[in-house]
Structure formats: C-alpha cells, structure tokens
Amino acid sequence: MAQADTDITVVLSEELDLVEPCMATRSNIGRVILQNLSETLTELDVRGDAGLMPRLAESWEDLGDGKWQFKLRQGVTFSDGSTFDAADVKHSFDRVFSDQITCESARYFADTELSFEVVDDNTINVTASPAQPVLPLLMSLVTMVPSETPMEFVRDPIGTGPYKLVEWTAGQQIVLERRDDYWGEAPAVTKATYVFRSEPAVRAGMVAAGEADIAPQITAEVADNRATDFSYLNSETVYLRIDGQDAPTDDIRVRKALNAAIDREAFIGTVLPDGTELAVAMVPPTTLGWNPDLTPPAYDPEMAKQLLAEAQADGVDTSLPIEIIARTENFPNVTEVAEALTQMLTEVGFNATLRMVEVAEHEQFYSKPYPESEGTRLVLAQHDNARGDPVFSMFFKYASEGTQSGVNDPKLDEMIASASAATGDERAALWSEVFAYVHDEVVADVLLFHMVGLSRVSERLDFTPTIATNAQLQLSEIGFK
C-alpha cells in the first residue's frame, strides 16, 4: 500500500451527497465527519459507562427554569486557525434552526425553543422553553462551526475536530488528514481515505486484500473470518413509515392489515443476520422507558385479507396504489428486504409496488412536506437512537408537527410533550405509555427490526465496533497493533 503505516482506508456502502456539519446526524454523513472533523459540546460514552461526557463544553449546570450554563473548553481552534468561543456556539445553533437552511439535527429538538445568552467568550447560557431536562444530552447532536459560516450548505467544512477535510471528489473519495494543532490528544490515525463500493462482498474483499482497513457494513454472507469480522448490536430500527393522512392508510384496519401481512421472522437468518430482533418500538430495547409488554404483530395473511375486505365494505378504496420507497445501500440486503415486503403486501391484496432511490431522493419522501401521490407511500427507513432516551425519536417521528411523522393525533402530541418534560421514574413511565399507545392504539407504522451490524476490520488495527458504529466512526478510537 502506497501510504504511511498510520494512514487508513475506509470503504463505505454509501456515497456522501453532502459534507455539511449540521447534517452529521444522518448516518452516511456522520460516519465521516462526526467528532472527526466537527465536534459537539457533549458526547455520550458508548464504549463504557461514563454516561454524558465533556467535549467542547468542559462542564454544565442547571440554573433552573429551563436555563443551563455551559462552560466551554479554552484553547480550542478551528481548522482555519480561528479561536472557538461562545459566539460560535450561538451561531451554530442559529444556523441549525434557521429557515434559510434545512438542517437534520433541528428535528431532534421537537417543539423546544432555545435562546442563547453569551456571558463571555467561554460561557454560554441556554434556555429551553418548555424546560428540557435532557438538554445537555441534546447538545451531543449539534456540531460547532465558526460564526462566519454562511446560512447555506458548505462544501469545505471548518471544524474543531482532530482532522481536516483535504479532498472531496464526489462519488470517488473523501480524504481527512490529522491536524497538528488539535486541542486534544493526537489520534494514532494520520490520514483517512473514504471510498465507496455498493457490493458487500467487494467491501469485505478489499479489507481481506489489504486495499482497505475497515468496512463498517458487510453482510452475514461474507462475514466468514473470525479474526476480522465483528457482530455488534447497533442502535438502528428498520420500519415502514405509514402516512396516516392518506387513503387508504387513514383507516386503522388498513394499517393493521399492513402489519399482519408481513412475516417478520422469515427475514432473520436469511437476508438479515441472526441476532436481529423484531421491533415493537422506534428505539432499541436499551432505551429509557422500554415497554416489555409489547409484542410484534402476528403474521396472519388471512387476517390481513379480512381487514381489507371489512374496510372495502365500508367504502375504503383498498385498490389505491401503495408505493414502497427504499434507499439503496441503506443497510445490507436492503433491496432484497424491500422486494420481499412488497411481495408479502401484494399477496394479501394490496396494490403494492417498489421504488429504490438514492439517499438525496429518499430524503424528499422521508421528511415533510411529503410529495403528493395517487394513493400512498410507505417509506422503508432505518432510524438510529444510540443515546438512550426516546426524546431523540418520538417527537419528530410521531408528533403532528414532527418532520418525519405520518401521525396527527392530539392525544399523542400531549403524551409526547408530557414525557419529554418529565424526569426520573415518571419520565420512564410516561415514555412507556407513549410506546404502548403508538403501537396498540394508533398502529402508527410497520415496525420491523432492531438491527445487528457486521463490520470487517483489518488485523493491523486495534478497533472494536460499538452500538454507534453505523452512525459514526471516530478515527480517534482506532489504534494500531
């Protein structure tokens, strides 16, 4: 390999359509830039039990009435040499919430209004209305940019992280180089080159041949080397988002029929690896408020047909087209999963078709405003929540104003607001009630799987994947043997 012993090559399944820091919560972007190029104020420890850790904020304090004070780390510079301070924090959030730019990370703040008071260069007060008890945890979602950053997507991101972007050749490769002037400990990796290959066997083969060092996503079929292949519980939930405002899915019998039509067990150990779990909520079982009483809908094609017949007898046009929209390379074997889902729906009488799209087009169907359709669309998607609290999922997935919600239910809106504002045991209990209401009463979507990740890692590296690996790959966590 024509590179230094401390240079690495990462082979990813998806290209990046953007290198914009405020989009770093989207997995294909976060894998490259989150905490490598762009850093957050706080960070959740997913390798140990340290909980919420300082990153660019050294400490924080609850001042009451929704106000928190953050003390910023001193001596931090951006990759352009400018000094990081409280004004940059304010601008980073102003930018995320600006109506001039559509930033992914804004959706996680639900209907919380934030206001910022710069106390001095190294101190900032953040007030949340309504009060947000997990505000420091929410700070782990927004990456910091210089206050000069324009209110538009950037192609040459400037960050405080241990690496800087030196090349982005769209569709070919991205190169990050280690900074000499990083505020923290110097990582072992000096340079990371990211390349993109859609075939899992090709990605695995590149690591085996020494052409790449890490393939974060491979399939069970090619994971045949115990020395290099790691299985790990990731934090992704795969589901079909139903738009409950569209016909025919505005009828609960049709939504129940969609769920009964799918043989979830048939996917596990075939197109999805053993260890994949059936989902009953949008978040993994490690999340606060997990409700152990919920069970996946039974596979019952006869019941699905009966529900459709009942709806049709009451005047529901069950012949309307239902188009499944799925994102290519979203997860291993996504095309096979989407094709099987379409077939199962067709077999019970749905007028179902499939369209596979690239990530940028998928986003148009995934987030509001949704495009018009003759019937309705089911968006096959994968949602990541590695942070342990439902607040990172439930508002934007299920509240009436949520950017990726197909639900309009005032009772559910109130339940989500109450759970978001609660603390301690009450918070867990209220979230548990929300999960049950979404699953049993609303039948909001077709929940499918909690996913297992498989990665191939070169034997020359000292690195073990974690629950966060699908959405970020911190180069500072990689060592050499």
VMD Tcl script that draws the C-alpha trace (Angstrom):
set ca {
  {0.00 0.00 0.00}
  {1.37 3.35 -1.02}
  {0.61 5.04 2.28}
  {2.05 5.52 5.71}
  {1.58 2.73 8.25}
  {-0.73 5.06 10.17}
  {-2.90 6.01 7.17}
  {-6.11 4.03 6.76}
  {-8.72 3.45 4.07}
  {-12.40 3.07 4.99}
  {-14.73 1.51 2.44}
  {-18.34 2.64 2.86}
  {-21.54 1.37 1.26}
  {-22.99 4.81 0.54}
  {-21.59 7.92 -1.07}
  {-21.90 11.27 0.66}
  {-24.17 13.76 -1.04}
  {-23.12 16.43 1.49}
  {-20.27 17.18 3.90}
  {-22.37 19.70 5.83}
  {-21.78 19.69 9.63}
  {-25.43 20.36 10.54}
  {-26.34 17.14 8.69}
  {-23.93 14.99 10.73}
  {-26.77 13.16 12.48}
  {-27.57 11.46 9.15}
  {-25.62 8.22 9.20}
  {-23.91 8.39 5.80}
  {-22.52 11.86 6.69}
  {-21.92 11.22 10.38}
  {-19.72 8.18 9.66}
  {-17.20 10.52 8.07}
  {-17.37 13.88 9.82}
  {-18.95 13.47 13.29}
  {-16.28 14.04 16.00}
  {-13.59 13.66 13.31}
  {-13.99 16.98 11.55}
  {-16.84 18.56 13.50}
  {-17.32 18.25 17.26}
  {-20.24 18.71 19.64}
  {-20.43 20.32 23.10}
  {-21.15 16.99 24.81}
  {-20.70 13.34 23.89}
  {-22.34 10.13 25.09}
  {-19.97 7.33 26.10}
  {-20.99 4.23 24.14}
  {-17.85 2.22 24.96}
  {-18.19 2.31 28.73}
  {-20.48 3.57 31.44}
  {-19.20 7.15 31.74}
  {-22.54 8.49 30.54}
  {-22.57 12.02 29.15}
  {-19.02 13.34 28.76}
  {-17.50 16.77 28.07}
  {-16.31 17.50 24.55}
  {-16.19 21.21 23.65}
  {-18.05 22.04 26.85}
  {-15.98 21.28 29.93}
  {-18.94 21.43 32.32}
  {-22.61 22.40 32.58}
  {-25.01 23.42 35.31}
  {-28.79 23.53 35.62}
  {-29.67 27.09 36.68}
  {-33.40 26.31 36.94}
  {-36.43 27.43 34.92}
  {-35.13 25.70 31.81}
  {-31.79 27.57 31.85}
  {-28.46 25.74 31.64}
  {-24.97 27.23 31.74}
  {-22.18 25.67 29.68}
  {-18.50 26.38 30.36}
  {-16.51 26.00 27.15}
  {-13.11 24.44 26.75}
  {-10.38 27.07 26.29}
  {-7.53 26.95 23.80}
  {-9.63 25.31 21.06}
  {-9.14 26.40 17.45}
  {-10.93 25.58 14.23}
  {-9.04 24.03 11.34}
  {-8.78 27.52 9.74}
  {-6.88 28.76 12.82}
  {-9.70 30.83 14.32}
  {-10.48 30.52 18.04}
  {-13.59 28.66 19.22}
  {-15.77 30.67 21.61}
  {-19.34 31.21 22.80}
  {-20.25 33.28 19.73}
  {-19.52 30.24 17.57}
  {-21.86 28.12 19.72}
  {-24.68 30.63 19.32}
  {-24.12 30.86 15.56}
  {-24.00 27.06 15.20}
  {-27.45 26.78 16.80}
  {-28.83 29.83 14.97}
  {-27.79 28.14 11.77}
  {-29.37 24.78 12.69}
  {-32.71 26.46 13.40}
  {-32.58 29.00 10.55}
  {-35.38 28.92 7.97}
  {-32.74 29.58 5.29}
  {-31.25 26.10 5.62}
  {-32.72 22.65 6.35}
  {-30.54 21.02 8.98}
  {-31.07 17.42 10.05}
  {-30.19 18.00 13.71}
  {-33.04 20.52 14.22}
  {-35.65 17.76 14.17}
  {-34.41 16.26 17.46}
  {-35.37 19.35 19.45}
  {-39.10 18.77 18.94}
  {-41.07 21.90 19.76}
  {-38.41 23.14 22.20}
  {-37.49 26.79 21.67}
  {-33.89 27.60 22.58}
  {-32.48 31.02 23.40}
  {-28.80 31.80 23.87}
  {-27.03 34.32 26.05}
  {-23.28 34.79 25.55}
  {-21.98 35.52 29.06}
  {-18.32 35.74 28.00}
  {-16.06 34.06 25.44}
  {-16.06 30.80 27.40}
  {-19.54 30.79 28.96}
  {-22.96 30.50 27.35}
  {-26.43 30.21 28.87}
  {-29.02 28.16 27.00}
  {-32.69 28.45 27.96}
  {-35.16 25.85 26.75}
  {-38.89 26.52 26.57}
  {-40.54 24.29 27.62}
  {-37.83 23.24 30.09}
  {-35.84 20.31 28.74}
  {-34.34 18.07 31.47}
  {-32.03 16.28 29.00}
  {-30.75 19.46 27.32}
  {-27.04 18.57 27.91}
  {-27.70 15.25 26.15}
  {-29.34 17.09 23.24}
  {-26.13 19.14 22.92}
  {-24.45 15.94 21.65}
  {-26.37 16.37 18.37}
  {-25.20 19.76 17.11}
  {-21.73 20.24 15.63}
  {-19.91 23.53 16.09}
  {-18.96 25.75 13.16}
  {-17.23 29.18 13.05}
  {-19.51 32.20 13.39}
  {-18.53 33.25 9.84}
  {-20.18 30.13 8.35}
  {-22.93 31.19 5.92}
  {-26.59 30.18 6.20}
  {-26.23 27.67 3.37}
  {-24.72 24.22 2.98}
  {-20.93 24.29 2.80}
  {-18.61 22.16 0.68}
  {-15.47 22.97 2.67}
  {-16.49 22.44 6.32}
  {-14.37 24.01 9.07}
  {-14.40 22.23 12.42}
  {-12.63 21.90 15.74}
  {-12.07 18.16 15.38}
  {-8.77 16.28 15.18}
  {-8.98 16.10 11.36}
  {-9.48 18.50 8.46}
  {-11.02 17.84 5.06}
  {-8.36 17.93 2.35}
  {-10.26 16.32 -0.54}
  {-13.84 15.62 -1.54}
  {-14.17 14.17 -5.02}
  {-17.90 13.49 -5.27}
  {-18.63 9.83 -5.94}
  {-14.98 8.81 -5.62}
  {-13.32 9.60 -2.33}
  {-13.04 11.83 0.71}
  {-9.74 12.40 2.49}
  {-9.29 13.62 6.07}
  {-5.83 14.49 7.45}
  {-4.85 14.77 11.10}
  {-4.37 18.30 12.39}
  {-1.17 19.26 14.17}
  {-2.93 21.98 16.17}
  {-5.82 19.93 17.62}
  {-6.70 20.88 21.21}
  {-6.87 17.27 22.42}
  {-4.72 14.19 22.32}
  {-3.37 13.40 18.84}
  {-5.08 10.30 17.38}
  {-2.99 7.43 16.03}
  {-4.54 7.62 12.53}
  {-2.72 10.25 10.46}
  {-4.92 10.17 7.36}
  {-8.23 8.51 6.44}
  {-9.36 7.97 2.87}
  {-13.01 7.06 2.40}
  {-14.05 5.19 -0.74}
  {-17.47 3.87 -1.75}
  {-18.43 0.41 -3.01}
  {-22.04 -0.78 -3.10}
  {-21.34 -4.54 -3.06}
  {-20.76 -6.03 0.44}
  {-18.52 -8.78 -0.98}
  {-16.36 -6.15 -2.66}
  {-16.04 -4.17 0.57}
  {-15.10 -7.27 2.56}
  {-12.70 -8.38 -0.15}
  {-10.89 -5.04 -0.13}
  {-10.15 -5.42 3.60}
  {-9.07 -9.04 3.09}
  {-6.71 -7.95 0.28}
  {-5.24 -5.06 2.26}
  {-6.79 -2.45 -0.07}
  {-8.91 -1.11 2.81}
  {-8.75 -1.27 6.60}
  {-12.38 -1.03 7.69}
  {-15.69 -1.94 6.05}
  {-18.25 -0.75 8.65}
  {-21.13 -2.55 6.94}
  {-20.88 -6.05 5.50}
  {-23.46 -8.85 5.23}
  {-23.70 -12.14 7.10}
  {-22.99 -13.98 3.84}
  {-19.49 -12.54 3.55}
  {-18.66 -12.40 7.27}
  {-16.61 -15.58 7.25}
  {-13.39 -14.62 9.05}
  {-13.48 -14.63 12.85}
  {-10.20 -12.75 13.05}
  {-11.54 -9.70 11.18}
  {-15.34 -9.79 11.32}
  {-17.31 -8.30 14.21}
  {-21.00 -8.61 15.02}
  {-22.45 -5.90 17.24}
  {-25.86 -4.71 18.38}
  {-26.35 -1.43 16.62}
  {-28.96 1.16 17.51}
  {-30.88 1.09 14.24}
  {-34.58 0.30 13.89}
  {-35.95 -0.57 10.46}
  {-39.59 0.27 9.76}
  {-42.12 1.29 7.13}
  {-43.41 4.79 7.78}
  {-47.15 5.00 7.10}
  {-48.78 8.31 6.26}
  {-51.99 8.10 8.27}
  {-53.46 11.14 6.47}
  {-53.53 9.40 3.06}
  {-56.13 6.99 1.71}
  {-56.30 4.08 2.18}
  {-53.91 4.11 5.17}
  {-56.02 6.68 7.02}
  {-58.16 3.68 8.03}
  {-56.77 1.76 11.02}
  {-57.92 -1.56 9.56}
  {-55.65 -0.97 6.57}
  {-52.73 -0.16 8.88}
  {-53.39 -3.34 10.86}
  {-53.58 -5.30 7.60}
  {-50.18 -3.98 6.55}
  {-48.73 -5.28 9.82}
  {-50.46 -8.67 9.63}
  {-49.27 -9.23 6.04}
  {-45.57 -9.34 6.92}
  {-43.73 -12.48 8.00}
  {-41.02 -10.74 10.03}
  {-39.40 -13.97 11.24}
  {-38.71 -15.07 7.66}
  {-36.08 -12.33 7.22}
  {-33.88 -13.33 10.19}
  {-31.06 -15.73 9.40}
  {-31.77 -15.32 5.66}
  {-31.37 -11.78 4.30}
  {-30.74 -10.35 7.79}
  {-28.19 -11.80 10.22}
  {-29.01 -13.98 13.21}
  {-29.37 -11.80 16.29}
  {-31.65 -9.30 14.51}
  {-34.61 -8.62 16.82}
  {-38.25 -7.95 15.97}
  {-39.16 -4.34 16.74}
  {-42.10 -3.12 18.81}
  {-40.86 0.47 19.12}
  {-38.87 3.04 17.16}
  {-35.98 2.70 19.64}
  {-33.83 -0.25 20.75}
  {-34.57 -2.18 23.98}
  {-31.72 -0.39 25.79}
  {-33.77 2.86 25.78}
  {-35.33 4.55 28.82}
  {-38.99 3.65 29.27}
  {-38.79 0.45 27.20}
  {-42.14 -1.34 27.41}
  {-41.61 -5.12 27.80}
  {-45.34 -5.85 27.45}
  {-45.50 -5.03 23.74}
  {-45.33 -7.86 21.22}
  {-44.73 -7.79 17.45}
  {-47.87 -8.17 15.30}
  {-48.52 -11.80 14.38}
  {-48.02 -12.88 10.77}
  {-51.58 -13.60 9.71}
  {-52.24 -13.15 5.98}
  {-55.84 -14.35 6.33}
  {-56.49 -11.68 8.96}
  {-54.90 -9.10 6.65}
  {-57.27 -10.09 3.84}
  {-60.26 -9.98 6.21}
  {-59.34 -6.50 7.48}
  {-59.00 -5.22 3.91}
  {-62.38 -6.75 3.00}
  {-64.05 -5.08 6.00}
  {-62.55 -1.72 5.13}
  {-63.58 -2.09 1.48}
  {-67.16 -2.98 2.51}
  {-67.27 0.32 4.41}
  {-66.25 2.29 1.32}
  {-62.47 2.40 1.72}
  {-60.76 2.14 -1.68}
  {-58.24 -0.58 -0.87}
  {-57.21 -0.78 -4.53}
  {-55.36 2.55 -4.36}
  {-51.65 2.22 -5.18}
  {-49.19 1.78 -2.31}
  {-45.63 2.54 -3.32}
  {-42.75 1.43 -1.10}
  {-39.83 3.87 -1.27}
  {-36.50 2.39 -0.15}
  {-32.97 3.79 -0.05}
  {-30.26 1.89 -1.90}
  {-27.41 0.73 0.37}
  {-29.27 1.94 3.47}
  {-28.37 -1.35 5.15}
  {-27.03 -4.70 3.86}
  {-29.55 -6.54 1.64}
  {-32.00 -3.62 1.73}
  {-33.14 -4.34 -1.84}
  {-33.93 -7.97 -1.01}
  {-35.80 -6.90 2.13}
  {-37.81 -4.28 0.22}
  {-38.68 -6.73 -2.58}
  {-39.89 -9.33 -0.08}
  {-42.01 -6.77 1.78}
  {-43.62 -5.67 -1.50}
  {-44.36 -9.29 -2.41}
  {-45.94 -10.02 1.01}
  {-48.22 -6.99 0.72}
  {-49.21 -7.94 -2.83}
  {-50.10 -11.49 -1.75}
  {-52.81 -10.30 0.67}
  {-54.36 -7.93 -1.87}
  {-52.51 -4.62 -1.64}
  {-51.73 -2.80 -4.89}
  {-48.06 -2.54 -3.86}
  {-45.02 -1.52 -5.91}
  {-41.39 -0.75 -5.05}
  {-39.12 2.14 -5.98}
  {-35.43 2.11 -4.95}
  {-33.89 5.60 -4.73}
  {-30.59 7.22 -3.75}
  {-30.17 8.95 -0.39}
  {-30.93 12.52 -1.55}
  {-34.17 11.49 -3.29}
  {-35.18 9.31 -0.33}
  {-35.00 12.36 1.93}
  {-37.70 14.07 -0.18}
  {-40.16 11.30 0.71}
  {-38.90 10.82 4.28}
  {-39.26 14.40 5.57}
  {-42.04 16.97 5.23}
  {-43.50 18.32 3.08}
  {-44.32 14.91 1.59}
  {-44.90 14.80 -2.18}
  {-48.46 14.19 -3.42}
  {-49.39 10.68 -4.51}
  {-52.39 8.99 -6.09}
  {-52.64 6.55 -3.18}
  {-49.96 6.49 -0.52}
  {-46.30 5.73 0.04}
  {-44.63 3.57 2.64}
  {-41.10 4.78 3.30}
  {-38.71 2.00 4.27}
  {-36.22 3.62 6.61}
  {-33.70 2.98 9.33}
  {-33.71 5.15 12.46}
  {-30.75 5.45 14.82}
  {-31.11 6.16 18.53}
  {-27.94 5.28 20.43}
  {-28.47 7.94 23.09}
  {-30.73 6.07 25.47}
  {-33.67 8.48 25.64}
  {-36.84 8.47 23.48}
  {-36.74 12.27 23.14}
  {-34.34 11.72 20.23}
  {-37.02 9.85 18.30}
  {-40.59 10.27 19.35}
  {-41.43 13.90 18.55}
  {-40.13 14.04 15.01}
  {-41.39 10.54 14.22}
  {-44.88 10.76 15.78}
  {-46.00 14.24 16.82}
  {-48.35 16.09 14.46}
  {-45.63 18.68 13.80}
  {-42.83 16.10 13.56}
  {-40.76 16.40 10.39}
  {-40.96 12.65 9.66}
  {-44.35 11.91 11.21}
  {-47.28 10.28 9.46}
  {-49.49 10.79 12.53}
  {-51.89 13.59 13.51}
  {-53.19 12.71 16.97}
  {-53.69 15.47 19.59}
  {-53.70 12.97 22.47}
  {-50.36 11.58 21.33}
  {-48.96 15.12 21.00}
  {-49.84 15.75 24.65}
  {-48.35 12.43 25.76}
  {-45.06 13.15 23.98}
  {-44.87 16.65 25.46}
  {-45.51 15.35 28.99}
  {-42.90 12.59 28.70}
  {-40.32 14.99 27.23}
  {-40.71 17.36 30.19}
  {-40.68 14.69 32.93}
  {-37.69 13.42 34.92}
  {-36.67 10.27 36.73}
  {-39.11 7.37 37.17}
  {-42.01 9.46 35.90}
  {-40.17 10.07 32.62}
  {-39.62 6.34 32.09}
  {-43.25 5.52 32.93}
  {-44.65 8.18 30.59}
  {-42.45 7.09 27.69}
  {-43.56 3.50 28.28}
  {-47.17 4.67 27.88}
  {-46.28 6.51 24.68}
  {-44.73 3.35 23.19}
  {-47.90 1.36 24.00}
  {-50.24 3.99 22.57}
  {-48.27 4.29 19.31}
  {-48.06 0.52 18.92}
  {-51.54 -0.62 20.03}
  {-53.94 2.30 19.61}
  {-52.57 4.32 16.69}
  {-50.82 1.48 14.80}
  {-48.67 4.31 13.52}
  {-46.31 2.37 11.29}
  {-44.97 -1.07 10.37}
  {-42.17 -1.64 12.87}
  {-39.84 -4.34 11.59}
  {-36.39 -4.94 13.07}
  {-33.77 -3.87 15.59}
  {-30.65 -4.42 13.56}
  {-27.36 -6.17 14.13}
  {-24.28 -4.70 12.49}
  {-21.41 -6.60 10.91}
  {-18.06 -4.96 10.24}
  {-14.76 -6.17 8.83}
  {-11.67 -4.67 10.47}
  {-8.09 -5.27 9.31}
  {-5.97 -7.29 11.73}
  {-3.43 -4.46 11.76}
  {-5.94 -2.20 13.54}
  {-6.89 -2.13 17.20}
  {-10.60 -1.28 16.92}
  {-13.88 -2.87 18.02}
  {-17.22 -1.65 16.59}
  {-19.89 -0.35 19.01}
  {-23.61 0.44 19.05}
  {-22.67 3.79 17.45}
  {-20.64 2.41 14.53}
  {-23.43 2.61 11.99}
  {-23.86 6.36 12.50}
  {-20.32 7.46 13.34}
  {-16.79 6.12 13.11}
  {-14.46 8.08 15.37}
  {-10.95 7.85 13.98}
  {-9.55 8.75 17.41}
  {-10.85 5.38 18.68}
  {-8.69 3.48 16.19}
  {-5.25 2.24 17.18}
  {-2.63 0.04 15.56}
  {-1.38 -3.31 16.82}
}
mol new
graphics top color blue
foreach p $ca { graphics top sphere $p radius 0.5 }
foreach p [lrange $ca 0 end-1] q [lrange $ca 1 end] { graphics top cylinder $p $q radius 0.2 }
display resetview
